[in-house]
Amino acid sequence: MALKFCEKCGGLLRIQKIDKALSYSFCDSCHKFDVIQTTKDSIVTSHEKIEPEEERGEGVKKDKNEFANYTNICPKCGYNKAQILDMGVFYSDEDNLILLKCGKCGFCERVGRKTS
């Protein structure tokens, strides 16, 4: 069923079925009311089924990070490749914050100066 718009104000018309041969349209904006007689050629329905879209492609790849090319064993899952993330400097007197992100589980490990 296509959307119908009011001829007077351009607002969206609500179409309600009364019985098999009669329906009415009502505009919320200007309160215009019309009675519609349906024929076999033009049937007014109040609900329309939406067909589900077919799936395309193989989906999102979730098992491995393609940017993980640094050799590092993850302490959480034991995977042997990690991605290097340089988070930059937060304050001028600090070193860069460098993280190693596991290519399989995504666990981040901080590299650099250890503070006690």
SULFENQUI-V995753 format. One record per pair of residues at least 24 apart in sequence whose ideal C-beta (glycine too) atoms are under 7 Angstrom apart, sorted by sequence separation. I is the first residue (numbers start at 0). J is the second residue. If there is no record, write none. Layout:
i: {I & I}
j: {J & J}
//
This chain:
i: {5 & 7 & 78 & 76 & 78 & 5 & 75 & 78 & 16 & 76 & 71 & 73 & 76 & 14 & 16 & 75 & 15 & 69 & 73 & 14 & 73 & 75 & 73 & 74 & 67 & 64 & 64 & 63 & 63 & 0 & 0}
j: {29 & 31 & 102 & 101 & 103 & 31 & 101 & 104 & 43 & 103 & 99 & 101 & 104 & 43 & 45 & 104 & 45 & 99 & 103 & 45 & 104 & 106 & 106 & 108 & 102 & 100 & 102 & 102 & 103 & 44 & 47}
//
